[in-house]
């Protein structure tokens, strides 16, 4: 029997007692023990803050993102070893794929987010705020990594995905983590963490692991720490109310199991593609991971007129599910994670069935292939029918965390919305409909009570990730019973581990702090034209002030002919009554084109190409006879990594293009994105 170890303070350590015994979910065979007895949680958190945190905070977003990419590639090469262990949790090959490769995919997704952040350790948030009449005093917001530890208390159902989806976000933000997986399946988490540590890809102290009880770890949290929890709502509320969490104002993100629902639209009659999609999706949500998903469908809300058809179709679909040891060929649904979970699910089914009809399944008896009925944690899918869901509310209040779901009828979309909200907040809902008016009515009515809504139909079903799959770039969480938290969500999730700070000062000072040029800041003399300088040599604030050009009537006419833009304001002076224009106005895009002619240095140099335009505004009409010039300023620099050895080393330079007239007033302003070669090609 394996004795699991904890990874703290840079070393693998066993607990000082025999610990908790962990069993194979299918056979009941004891496979490991886990303990945290004798560990110093206070020193563990301090080690993360002082060792891992200091290194991560010095790294830029680009470096952190590349670190995640390297880790994902490393783990993907070793994925097969995790599948072998995952079978012991009762998970099938498909279940394990969600956990293992879904988790690694989360690393890849968050690694790609580096492109949305600067090549700096911090993030400049939003636009600047002018705070004075003359513009000499402005404000902005920056976000810096919190100087604490992210403590992740995870659930037993996804021992790998649960860890990777959380640490990917906090590591990209520059915050170290302590992972506390549920003890029941922690042997799988431990196996992966051993590989992560051995890889040397993560800085020492950036990831620590506890395989047994978390005991009093929250007694040691500080104000810069962040705690996340995934599990039951009751346990989450208890942890959230911990005196130390309250006194230190520690951010607490809770993702709790919830009574998620799926709605069949009134247009999705039997025989339609949507009806078949609905049955397939519900069957999957009941049986995948043996129903042990925080996002699984617990309430099936269907039009009253289709009730009999849905019952028949679902019973038929569920009856085709083969149950047993996931290592046996042909098994499609494995076991619950353990015997304790089995007893809990059986008790919840008993409560749900008090006022409901059982359409399919026997929670106390099931035919299996392989494994042990007596020692394993097998259970049949159970389908219930609640004909009066507004009167008998058990299905809206009690969750059986297994392959259990309740059908309930509705008579109108408004009624479906009300039933969905009776779960008092869930992680996700779905509606299967090909009627976009129904989809809109349901979504806008139900969105307040759900963290995510999937609209599924024939147009997206083939590529849809399904009701139960949270995605890295979208938020995962929900209001009310679901915990009120949000995790993942792309950039939103990363910023959860950072501190937003308002900064105030002169434009020049704020420019130096942020390394993003702020309007009104002093210009720096580049010495030569900006297009003659390599990426490393350019400095934020360096500005070229061009020579000037007078716009003519011929310019306006010729541009209209070349562009085929004959909008009346450019071509017909007799149609200007009642408009803001006093004469034919130059095309905005002509003004930008003319500006490019003024600021571009035509000779070959470090500038490789111009590939984009952002924040373009035309702020004042330009008429024939007006004279324009350009102030071209280095606004921001973002380094890029080389894709391969043959790739050119380069970075993206954002130039502010300020086009002004003879009065000095801005007539157009834009940001151009330019790819610039680096001097150092290694």
C-alpha positions as CSV (number, residue, x, y, z in Angstrom):
1,X,0.0,0.0,0.0
2,X,1.3,3.4,-1.0
3,X,1.6,6.1,1.7
4,X,1.0,9.4,0.0
5,X,3.3,12.3,0.7
6,X,2.8,16.1,0.9
7,X,5.0,18.5,-0.9
8,X,5.8,21.5,1.4
9,X,8.7,23.8,2.0
10,X,10.5,22.3,-1.0
11,X,10.4,18.6,0.1
12,X,8.2,15.5,0.1
13,X,7.0,14.8,3.6
14,X,4.7,12.1,5.1
15,X,2.2,12.7,7.8
16,X,3.2,11.4,11.2
17,X,0.2,9.0,11.7
18,X,-1.3,6.1,9.6
19,X,-3.7,8.5,8.0
20,X,-6.9,7.8,6.0
21,X,-7.2,4.7,3.9
22,X,-8.1,5.2,0.2
23,X,-9.8,2.5,-1.8
24,X,-10.4,1.6,-5.4
25,X,-13.9,2.7,-6.2
26,X,-14.7,-0.4,-8.2
27,X,-13.1,-3.2,-6.1
28,X,-12.9,-1.7,-2.7
29,X,-9.2,-2.7,-2.5
30,X,-7.1,-0.3,-0.3
31,X,-4.6,1.4,-2.5
32,X,-3.1,4.2,-0.4
33,X,-3.2,6.2,2.8
34,X,-3.0,9.9,3.3
35,X,-2.1,12.1,6.2
36,X,-1.1,15.7,7.0
37,X,-0.5,15.0,10.7
38,X,2.5,16.9,12.1
39,X,2.8,19.4,9.3
40,X,3.4,23.1,10.0
41,X,0.8,24.9,7.8
42,X,2.0,28.3,8.9
43,X,5.5,27.7,7.6
44,X,4.1,26.2,4.5
45,X,2.2,29.4,3.6
46,X,5.1,31.6,4.6
47,X,7.4,29.6,2.3
48,X,5.0,30.1,-0.6
49,X,4.8,33.8,0.0
50,X,8.6,34.4,0.4
51,X,10.0,31.9,-2.0
52,X,7.6,31.1,-4.8
53,X,5.9,34.5,-4.7
54,X,9.0,36.6,-5.0
55,X,10.2,34.7,-8.1
56,X,6.8,34.7,-9.8
57,X,6.2,38.4,-9.2
58,X,9.5,39.3,-11.0
59,X,8.4,37.3,-14.0
60,X,6.4,39.0,-16.8
61,X,3.1,37.8,-18.1
62,X,4.9,36.6,-21.2
63,X,7.3,34.5,-19.1
64,X,4.6,33.1,-16.9
65,X,2.5,32.2,-20.0
66,X,5.4,30.4,-21.6
67,X,6.0,28.6,-18.4
68,X,2.4,27.3,-18.4
69,X,2.8,26.2,-22.1
70,X,6.0,24.3,-21.2
71,X,4.2,22.6,-18.3
72,X,1.2,21.6,-20.5
73,X,3.5,20.0,-23.1
74,X,5.4,18.2,-20.4
75,X,2.3,16.7,-18.8
76,X,0.7,15.8,-22.1
77,X,3.7,13.5,-22.9
78,X,3.0,11.7,-19.6
79,X,-0.8,11.5,-19.8
80,X,-1.2,7.7,-20.1
81,X,0.2,7.1,-16.6
82,X,-2.6,9.3,-15.1
83,X,-5.3,7.3,-17.0
84,X,-4.2,4.1,-15.2
85,X,-4.6,5.8,-11.8
86,X,-7.8,7.5,-12.8
87,X,-9.6,4.2,-13.4
88,X,-9.2,3.6,-9.6
89,X,-11.5,6.6,-8.9
90,X,-14.3,4.9,-10.8
91,X,-13.8,7.0,-13.9
92,X,-14.2,5.6,-17.4
93,X,-11.8,6.5,-20.3
94,X,-14.2,9.4,-21.3
95,X,-14.5,10.6,-17.7
96,X,-10.7,10.5,-17.3
97,X,-10.2,12.4,-20.6
98,X,-12.3,15.3,-19.2
99,X,-10.2,15.3,-16.0
100,X,-6.7,14.7,-17.4
101,X,-6.6,16.2,-20.9
102,X,-9.3,18.8,-20.1
103,X,-7.1,20.0,-17.2
104,X,-4.0,20.1,-19.4
105,X,-6.0,21.9,-22.0
106,X,-6.7,24.5,-19.4
107,X,-3.0,25.2,-19.0
108,X,-2.7,25.7,-22.8
109,X,-5.7,28.1,-22.8
110,X,-4.3,30.2,-20.0
111,X,-0.8,30.2,-21.6
112,X,-2.3,31.7,-24.7
113,X,-3.8,34.5,-22.6
114,X,-0.2,36.0,-22.2
115,X,-0.8,37.7,-25.6
116,X,-3.6,39.8,-24.0
117,X,-1.2,41.1,-21.2
118,X,1.9,43.3,-21.5
119,X,5.5,42.0,-21.2
120,X,5.5,43.3,-17.7
121,X,4.9,41.8,-14.3
122,X,1.8,44.0,-13.8
123,X,-1.3,45.1,-15.8
124,X,-2.5,48.5,-16.8
125,X,-6.3,48.4,-16.4
126,X,-8.7,50.4,-18.5
127,X,-8.3,54.0,-19.8
128,X,-6.7,57.0,-18.1
129,X,-9.0,59.4,-16.2
130,X,-8.4,63.2,-16.8
131,X,-8.6,64.8,-13.3
132,X,-7.8,68.5,-14.1
133,X,-8.9,71.2,-16.5
134,X,-5.5,71.6,-18.2
135,X,-4.6,67.9,-18.2
136,X,-1.6,68.2,-15.9
137,X,-3.2,65.8,-13.3
138,X,-4.5,62.4,-14.3
139,X,-5.4,59.1,-12.8
140,X,-5.2,55.4,-13.9
141,X,-5.4,51.9,-12.5
142,X,-2.7,49.3,-12.3
143,X,-3.0,45.7,-11.1
144,X,-0.1,43.9,-9.4
145,X,0.1,40.3,-8.1
146,X,-1.1,39.8,-4.6
147,X,1.8,39.0,-2.3
148,X,0.2,36.0,-0.7
149,X,-0.7,32.4,-1.6
150,X,-3.6,31.0,-3.4
151,X,-5.1,28.2,-1.3
152,X,-7.2,25.8,-3.4
153,X,-9.5,23.4,-1.5
154,X,-10.8,21.1,-4.2
155,X,-13.4,18.4,-4.7
156,X,-13.0,14.7,-5.2
157,X,-14.6,14.4,-8.6
158,X,-11.8,16.0,-10.7
159,X,-8.5,15.5,-8.9
160,X,-6.5,16.8,-11.9
161,X,-8.8,19.3,-13.7
162,X,-9.7,20.8,-10.4
163,X,-6.0,21.5,-9.6
164,X,-4.9,22.6,-13.1
165,X,-7.8,24.9,-13.9
166,X,-7.0,26.9,-10.7
167,X,-3.2,27.0,-10.6
168,X,-3.1,28.0,-14.3
169,X,-4.9,31.2,-13.4
170,X,-3.0,32.1,-10.3
171,X,0.4,31.3,-11.8
172,X,-0.3,33.5,-14.8
173,X,-1.2,36.3,-12.3
174,X,2.1,35.8,-10.5
175,X,0.8,34.2,-7.3
176,X,2.0,30.9,-5.8
177,X,-0.4,28.2,-4.7
178,X,-1.1,25.5,-2.2
179,X,-3.4,22.7,-3.5
180,X,-5.5,20.7,-1.1
181,X,-7.3,18.0,-3.2
182,X,-10.1,16.0,-1.6
183,X,-8.3,13.2,0.2
184,X,-10.5,10.5,-1.4
185,X,-8.8,10.8,-4.8
186,X,-5.7,12.7,-3.9
187,X,-3.4,9.8,-5.1
188,X,-4.1,11.0,-8.6
189,X,-3.2,14.6,-7.8
190,X,-0.1,13.5,-6.0
191,X,1.1,11.6,-9.0
192,X,0.9,14.6,-11.3
193,X,2.4,17.0,-8.7
194,X,5.4,14.6,-8.4
195,X,5.9,15.0,-12.2
196,X,5.5,18.8,-12.0
197,X,8.1,19.1,-9.3
198,X,10.5,16.8,-11.1
199,X,10.2,18.8,-14.3
200,X,11.7,21.9,-12.6
201,X,9.5,24.1,-14.9
202,X,7.8,25.9,-12.0
203,X,9.8,28.0,-9.6
204,X,10.4,26.4,-6.2
205,X,7.7,27.4,-3.8
206,X,5.1,28.2,-6.5
207,X,3.2,24.9,-6.0
208,X,2.7,23.0,-2.8
209,X,0.5,20.0,-2.1
210,X,-1.5,18.6,0.9
211,X,-2.9,15.1,0.5
212,X,-4.7,14.7,3.8
213,X,-6.9,16.9,6.0
214,X,-6.4,20.6,5.7
215,X,-7.1,20.8,9.4
216,X,-6.4,24.4,10.6
217,X,-4.8,25.8,7.5
218,X,-7.2,28.8,7.5
219,X,-5.9,29.8,10.9
220,X,-2.8,31.0,9.1
221,X,-4.1,33.0,6.2
222,X,-3.3,36.6,5.7
223,X,-4.9,39.5,3.9
224,X,-2.8,39.0,0.7
225,X,-3.8,35.4,0.4
226,X,-6.7,34.1,-1.7
227,X,-8.8,31.0,-0.9
228,X,-10.8,29.1,-3.4
229,X,-13.2,26.3,-2.6
230,X,-15.0,23.7,-4.7
231,X,-17.5,21.3,-3.1
232,X,-20.7,21.2,-1.2
233,X,-22.5,24.5,-0.4
234,X,-22.7,23.7,3.3
235,X,-19.0,23.1,3.7
236,X,-18.3,26.2,1.6
237,X,-20.4,28.4,3.8
238,X,-18.7,27.1,6.9
239,X,-15.2,27.8,5.5
240,X,-16.3,31.3,4.2
241,X,-17.4,32.2,7.8
242,X,-14.0,31.3,9.3
243,X,-13.0,34.1,11.7
244,X,-9.6,34.5,10.0
245,X,-11.1,34.9,6.6
246,X,-13.4,37.6,8.0
247,X,-10.8,39.4,10.1
248,X,-8.1,39.5,7.4
249,X,-10.7,40.2,4.6
250,X,-9.3,37.3,2.6
251,X,-10.9,36.9,-0.9
252,X,-12.9,33.7,-0.9
253,X,-14.1,32.2,-4.2
254,X,-16.7,29.5,-3.8
255,X,-17.9,27.1,-6.5
256,X,-20.5,24.9,-4.9
257,X,-22.5,22.0,-6.2
258,X,-25.8,23.2,-7.5
259,X,-29.2,22.1,-8.9
260,X,-28.5,22.8,-12.5
261,X,-31.3,22.5,-15.0
262,X,-31.8,21.8,-18.7
263,X,-34.9,23.0,-20.6
264,X,-36.5,21.6,-23.7
265,X,-37.9,24.4,-25.8
266,X,-41.6,24.4,-26.8
267,X,-40.6,24.1,-30.4
268,X,-38.4,21.0,-29.9
269,X,-41.2,18.4,-30.6
270,X,-40.5,14.7,-30.9
271,X,-39.0,14.1,-34.3
272,X,-37.1,17.3,-34.5
273,X,-33.3,17.4,-34.3
274,X,-33.5,19.4,-31.1
275,X,-35.5,16.7,-29.3
276,X,-32.9,14.1,-30.2
277,X,-30.1,16.5,-29.1
278,X,-31.9,17.0,-25.8
279,X,-32.2,13.3,-25.0
280,X,-28.5,12.6,-25.9
281,X,-27.4,15.6,-23.8
282,X,-29.4,14.6,-20.8
283,X,-28.2,11.0,-20.9
284,X,-24.6,12.2,-21.1
285,X,-25.1,14.6,-18.2
286,X,-26.6,11.8,-16.0
287,X,-24.0,9.1,-16.8
288,X,-20.7,10.9,-17.4
289,X,-18.5,10.8,-14.3
290,X,-21.3,8.7,-12.8
291,X,-23.2,12.0,-12.3
292,X,-20.4,13.4,-10.1
293,X,-20.1,16.8,-11.7
294,X,-20.9,20.1,-10.1
295,X,-22.4,21.1,-13.5
296,X,-24.5,17.9,-14.0
297,X,-28.2,18.3,-14.9
298,X,-30.3,17.7,-11.8
299,X,-33.6,19.1,-13.1
300,X,-35.0,18.3,-16.5
301,X,-37.7,20.9,-17.4
302,X,-39.8,19.9,-20.4
303,X,-43.1,21.1,-22.0
304,X,-46.0,19.3,-20.5
305,X,-47.2,18.3,-24.0
306,X,-43.9,16.4,-24.6
307,X,-43.7,14.8,-21.1
308,X,-44.6,11.2,-22.1
309,X,-42.2,11.3,-25.1
310,X,-39.3,12.6,-23.0
311,X,-39.9,9.9,-20.3
312,X,-39.9,7.1,-22.9
313,X,-36.9,8.3,-24.7
314,X,-34.8,8.9,-21.6
315,X,-35.7,5.5,-20.0
316,X,-34.7,3.8,-23.3
317,X,-31.4,5.7,-23.5
318,X,-30.5,5.0,-19.8
319,X,-31.4,1.3,-20.1
320,X,-28.6,1.0,-22.7
321,X,-25.9,2.1,-20.2
322,X,-23.5,-0.6,-19.2
323,X,-22.2,-0.2,-15.7
324,X,-19.1,-1.6,-14.0
325,X,-15.3,-1.5,-13.5
326,X,-14.1,1.1,-16.1
327,X,-11.1,-1.1,-16.9
328,X,-13.5,-3.7,-18.4
329,X,-14.2,-3.4,-22.1
330,X,-17.7,-2.1,-22.9
331,X,-18.3,-0.3,-19.6
332,X,-19.9,3.1,-20.2
333,X,-20.5,4.3,-16.6
334,X,-18.2,3.6,-13.7
335,X,-18.6,3.9,-10.0
336,X,-19.0,6.7,-7.5
337,X,-15.8,7.7,-5.9
338,X,-16.3,5.7,-2.7
339,X,-18.7,3.8,-0.5
340,X,-19.3,6.9,1.7
341,X,-20.6,8.8,-1.4
342,X,-22.8,5.8,-2.3
343,X,-24.6,5.9,1.0
344,X,-25.0,9.6,0.8
345,X,-26.5,9.5,-2.7
346,X,-28.8,6.6,-1.8
347,X,-30.1,8.7,1.2
348,X,-30.7,11.8,-1.0
349,X,-32.6,9.7,-3.6
350,X,-34.8,8.4,-0.8
351,X,-35.7,12.0,0.1
352,X,-36.2,13.0,-3.5
353,X,-38.5,10.1,-4.1
354,X,-40.9,10.8,-1.2
355,X,-43.2,12.9,-3.4
356,X,-41.9,11.8,-6.8
357,X,-42.3,8.8,-9.1
358,X,-39.3,6.7,-10.0
359,X,-39.2,6.2,-13.7
360,X,-36.0,4.3,-14.0
361,X,-33.3,2.7,-11.8
362,X,-32.9,1.1,-8.4
363,X,-30.4,2.9,-6.1
364,X,-30.0,-0.2,-4.0
365,X,-29.4,-2.8,-6.8
366,X,-27.5,-2.6,-10.0
367,X,-26.1,-5.1,-12.6
368,X,-22.4,-4.6,-13.1
369,X,-19.6,-5.9,-15.3
370,X,-16.5,-6.5,-13.3
371,X,-15.8,-4.9,-9.9
372,X,-17.5,-5.8,-6.7
373,X,-21.1,-5.2,-5.7
374,X,-20.3,-5.5,-2.0
375,X,-17.1,-3.5,-1.9
376,X,-17.4,-1.2,-4.9
377,X,-19.4,2.1,-5.1
378,X,-21.7,1.2,-8.0
379,X,-25.2,2.7,-8.5
380,X,-27.8,2.6,-11.2
381,X,-28.8,5.8,-13.0
382,X,-32.0,7.0,-11.4
383,X,-34.7,9.1,-13.2
384,X,-37.5,10.6,-11.2
385,X,-40.7,12.4,-12.2
386,X,-42.1,15.3,-10.3
387,X,-45.5,16.3,-11.7
388,X,-46.1,19.2,-9.4
389,X,-42.7,21.0,-9.1
390,X,-44.2,24.2,-7.7
391,X,-45.8,22.4,-4.8
392,X,-43.3,19.6,-4.1
393,X,-39.9,21.4,-4.0
394,X,-37.5,18.6,-3.1
395,X,-35.9,18.6,-6.5
396,X,-35.2,22.3,-6.1
397,X,-33.6,21.8,-2.7
398,X,-31.9,18.4,-2.5
399,X,-29.0,17.3,-4.6
400,X,-28.0,13.7,-5.0
401,X,-24.4,14.0,-6.2
402,X,-24.6,11.0,-8.6
403,X,-26.4,9.8,-11.7
404,X,-29.7,11.2,-10.6
405,X,-32.1,13.7,-12.2
406,X,-35.8,14.7,-12.0
407,X,-38.1,15.5,-14.9
408,X,-40.7,18.2,-14.3
409,X,-43.3,19.8,-16.7
410,X,-43.9,23.4,-17.7
411,X,-46.7,25.1,-19.7
412,X,-45.0,28.3,-20.8
413,X,-41.5,29.8,-21.2
414,X,-42.2,32.1,-18.2
415,X,-43.0,29.0,-16.1
416,X,-39.8,27.3,-17.3
417,X,-37.9,30.4,-16.2
418,X,-39.5,30.3,-12.7
419,X,-38.8,26.6,-12.3
420,X,-35.1,27.2,-13.2
421,X,-34.8,30.0,-10.6
422,X,-36.3,27.8,-7.8
423,X,-32.9,26.1,-7.6
424,X,-31.8,29.4,-5.9
425,X,-28.7,29.8,-8.0
426,X,-26.8,27.4,-10.2
427,X,-23.6,27.0,-12.1
428,X,-25.3,26.4,-15.4
429,X,-28.5,26.0,-17.3
430,X,-29.2,25.0,-20.8
431,X,-32.1,25.4,-23.2
432,X,-32.4,23.2,-26.3
433,X,-34.4,25.2,-28.9
434,X,-34.2,26.3,-32.6
435,X,-36.4,29.3,-31.9
436,X,-34.2,32.3,-31.2
437,X,-37.1,34.2,-29.7
438,X,-37.6,31.4,-27.1
439,X,-33.8,31.3,-26.5
440,X,-33.8,35.1,-25.9
441,X,-36.8,35.0,-23.6
442,X,-35.5,32.2,-21.5
443,X,-31.9,33.5,-21.3
444,X,-32.8,37.1,-20.3
445,X,-35.3,35.7,-17.8
446,X,-33.0,33.1,-16.2
447,X,-29.6,34.7,-16.4
448,X,-29.8,36.3,-13.0
449,X,-29.9,32.9,-11.3
450,X,-27.2,31.1,-13.4
451,X,-23.5,31.5,-14.0
452,X,-23.7,30.1,-17.5
453,X,-26.4,29.4,-20.0
454,X,-25.9,27.1,-23.0
455,X,-28.3,27.5,-26.0
456,X,-28.1,24.3,-27.9
457,X,-29.6,23.4,-31.3
458,X,-28.8,21.8,-34.6
459,X,-26.6,24.8,-35.7
460,X,-24.0,24.3,-33.0
461,X,-24.6,20.8,-31.5
462,X,-21.7,19.1,-33.5
463,X,-19.1,21.5,-32.1
464,X,-20.7,22.3,-28.8
465,X,-18.8,21.3,-25.7
466,X,-22.1,20.6,-23.9
467,X,-24.1,21.6,-20.9
468,X,-21.6,20.3,-18.3
469,X,-18.3,21.7,-19.7
470,X,-17.0,25.0,-18.2
471,X,-14.5,26.6,-20.5
472,X,-11.2,28.3,-19.5
473,X,-12.0,31.6,-21.2
474,X,-15.5,31.9,-19.7
475,X,-16.4,32.3,-16.1
476,X,-17.2,29.3,-14.0
477,X,-19.4,29.9,-10.9
478,X,-22.8,31.0,-10.1
479,X,-25.0,33.0,-7.7
480,X,-26.8,31.9,-4.6
481,X,-26.5,28.2,-3.8
482,X,-23.7,27.9,-6.4
483,X,-21.5,30.0,-4.1
484,X,-21.5,33.5,-5.6
485,X,-18.0,33.1,-7.0
486,X,-16.3,33.2,-10.4
487,X,-13.2,31.4,-11.5
488,X,-11.4,31.0,-14.8
489,X,-13.1,33.5,-17.2
490,X,-10.0,34.4,-19.2
491,X,-8.5,37.7,-18.1
492,X,-11.2,38.1,-15.5
493,X,-9.9,35.0,-13.6
494,X,-6.3,36.2,-13.7
495,X,-7.2,39.6,-12.3
496,X,-8.8,37.8,-9.2
497,X,-5.3,37.2,-8.0
498,X,-4.1,40.7,-8.5
499,X,-4.6,44.0,-6.5
500,X,-6.1,46.9,-8.3
501,X,-4.6,50.2,-7.3
502,X,-5.6,53.7,-8.4
503,X,-2.6,55.9,-9.3
504,X,-2.6,59.7,-9.7
505,X,0.0,62.2,-10.9
506,X,1.2,64.1,-13.9
507,X,0.9,62.4,-17.4
508,X,4.7,62.1,-17.6
509,X,4.9,60.4,-14.1
510,X,2.1,58.0,-14.9
511,X,3.7,57.2,-18.2
512,X,6.9,56.2,-16.5
513,X,5.1,54.1,-13.9
514,X,2.9,52.2,-16.4
515,X,5.3,52.2,-19.3
516,X,2.3,53.1,-21.4
517,X,2.2,56.6,-22.9
518,X,-0.5,58.9,-21.4
519,X,-1.9,61.8,-23.3
520,X,-0.2,65.0,-22.2
521,X,3.0,63.4,-21.2
522,X,6.3,65.0,-22.2
523,X,7.7,63.9,-25.6
524,X,11.1,62.3,-25.7
525,X,13.5,63.0,-28.6
526,X,14.4,59.7,-30.3
527,X,17.4,61.2,-32.1
528,X,16.5,59.4,-35.3
529,X,13.2,58.5,-37.0
530,X,11.4,55.9,-34.9
531,X,11.3,53.5,-37.9
532,X,15.1,53.3,-37.9
533,X,15.2,51.9,-34.3
534,X,15.2,48.3,-33.2
535,X,12.6,47.0,-30.7
536,X,15.0,47.1,-27.8
537,X,16.1,50.7,-28.5
538,X,12.6,52.2,-28.6
539,X,11.4,54.0,-25.5
540,X,7.9,54.7,-24.5
541,X,7.2,58.4,-25.0
542,X,9.7,58.9,-27.9
543,X,8.0,61.1,-30.5
544,X,8.5,62.1,-34.1
545,X,6.8,65.3,-35.2
546,X,6.4,65.2,-38.9
547,X,6.3,67.9,-41.6
548,X,2.9,69.1,-42.7
549,X,0.5,68.8,-45.6
550,X,-2.4,71.0,-46.8
551,X,-5.5,69.1,-47.9
552,X,-7.0,70.1,-51.3
553,X,-10.3,69.6,-53.1
554,X,-8.5,67.3,-55.5
555,X,-7.4,65.1,-52.5
556,X,-11.0,64.6,-51.5
557,X,-12.2,63.9,-55.1
558,X,-9.4,61.5,-55.9
559,X,-9.8,59.6,-52.6
560,X,-13.6,59.2,-53.4
561,X,-12.7,57.8,-56.8
562,X,-10.0,55.5,-55.5
563,X,-12.0,54.2,-52.5
564,X,-15.5,54.3,-54.2
565,X,-16.7,56.0,-51.1
566,X,-19.1,58.7,-52.5
567,X,-20.9,59.5,-49.3
568,X,-22.7,62.8,-49.8
569,X,-20.7,64.7,-47.2
570,X,-17.5,64.1,-49.2
571,X,-19.0,64.7,-52.7
572,X,-22.1,66.9,-52.7
573,X,-21.8,70.3,-51.1
574,X,-25.5,71.0,-51.8
575,X,-26.7,68.3,-49.4
576,X,-25.0,69.6,-46.3
577,X,-27.9,71.7,-44.9
578,X,-28.9,70.3,-41.5
579,X,-25.6,68.5,-41.0
580,X,-22.6,69.4,-38.8
581,X,-20.5,70.1,-41.9
582,X,-20.0,73.5,-43.5
583,X,-18.4,72.3,-46.7
584,X,-17.3,69.0,-48.3
585,X,-15.3,67.1,-45.7
586,X,-12.3,64.9,-46.2
587,X,-12.8,61.2,-45.7
588,X,-11.6,60.1,-42.2
589,X,-9.6,57.3,-43.8
590,X,-8.0,59.8,-46.2
591,X,-6.8,61.7,-43.2
592,X,-5.3,58.5,-41.7
593,X,-3.8,57.6,-45.1
594,X,-2.3,61.1,-45.4
595,X,-1.0,60.8,-41.9
596,X,0.8,57.5,-42.8
597,X,2.4,59.3,-45.7
598,X,3.7,61.9,-43.3
599,X,5.0,59.6,-40.5
600,X,6.3,56.6,-42.5
601,X,10.0,56.4,-43.1
602,X,10.0,54.5,-46.5
603,X,13.5,52.9,-46.4
604,X,14.1,49.3,-45.3
605,X,14.8,49.1,-41.6
606,X,13.8,47.3,-38.4
607,X,10.0,47.8,-39.0
608,X,8.7,44.6,-40.5
609,X,5.0,45.4,-41.1
610,X,2.0,47.3,-39.8
611,X,-0.8,44.8,-39.0
612,X,-3.5,46.6,-37.1
613,X,-5.3,49.7,-36.0
614,X,-7.0,50.3,-32.6
615,X,-8.9,53.0,-30.9
616,X,-9.4,55.1,-34.1
617,X,-11.4,58.3,-33.7
618,X,-12.1,61.2,-36.1
619,X,-12.6,64.1,-33.7
620,X,-12.8,67.2,-36.0
621,X,-13.8,67.7,-39.6
622,X,-11.0,68.3,-42.1
623,X,-11.8,70.6,-45.0
624,X,-9.9,71.6,-48.1
625,X,-7.4,74.3,-47.3
626,X,-6.6,72.9,-43.8
627,X,-3.1,71.8,-42.9
628,X,-2.4,68.7,-41.0
629,X,0.7,67.2,-39.2
630,X,1.3,64.1,-37.1
631,X,2.8,63.4,-33.7
632,X,3.9,59.8,-33.8
633,X,4.6,58.5,-30.3
634,X,5.8,55.1,-28.9
635,X,2.8,54.2,-26.7
636,X,3.5,50.7,-25.6
637,X,5.9,47.7,-26.3
638,X,5.0,44.0,-26.2
639,X,7.8,41.5,-26.7
640,X,7.0,38.3,-28.6
641,X,8.7,34.9,-28.3
642,X,10.2,33.2,-31.3
643,X,8.0,30.4,-32.7
644,X,11.0,28.4,-33.8
645,X,14.7,28.7,-34.5
646,X,14.1,30.2,-38.0
647,X,11.7,32.8,-36.7
648,X,12.7,36.4,-36.6
649,X,13.0,37.8,-33.0
650,X,10.6,40.7,-32.8
651,X,8.1,42.6,-30.8
652,X,4.9,44.6,-31.2
653,X,5.2,48.4,-30.9
654,X,2.0,50.3,-30.4
655,X,2.4,53.8,-31.9
656,X,0.0,56.6,-31.0
657,X,-0.9,58.6,-34.2
658,X,-2.1,62.1,-33.3
659,X,-3.2,64.0,-36.4
660,X,-3.6,67.7,-35.7
661,X,-4.5,70.8,-37.7
662,X,-2.9,74.3,-38.1
663,X,-4.5,75.3,-34.8
664,X,-2.8,72.5,-33.0
665,X,-6.1,70.7,-32.3
666,X,-6.4,67.0,-32.8
667,X,-8.5,66.0,-35.8
668,X,-7.9,62.2,-35.7
669,X,-6.2,59.9,-33.3
670,X,-5.5,56.2,-33.5
671,X,-3.1,53.4,-32.3
672,X,-1.2,51.5,-35.0
673,X,0.3,48.1,-34.2
674,X,3.7,47.6,-35.8
675,X,5.9,44.5,-35.8
676,X,9.5,45.6,-35.2
677,X,12.6,43.5,-35.4
678,X,14.9,43.0,-32.4
679,X,18.5,43.9,-32.5
680,X,19.4,40.6,-30.7
681,X,18.3,37.7,-32.8
682,X,19.2,34.9,-30.4
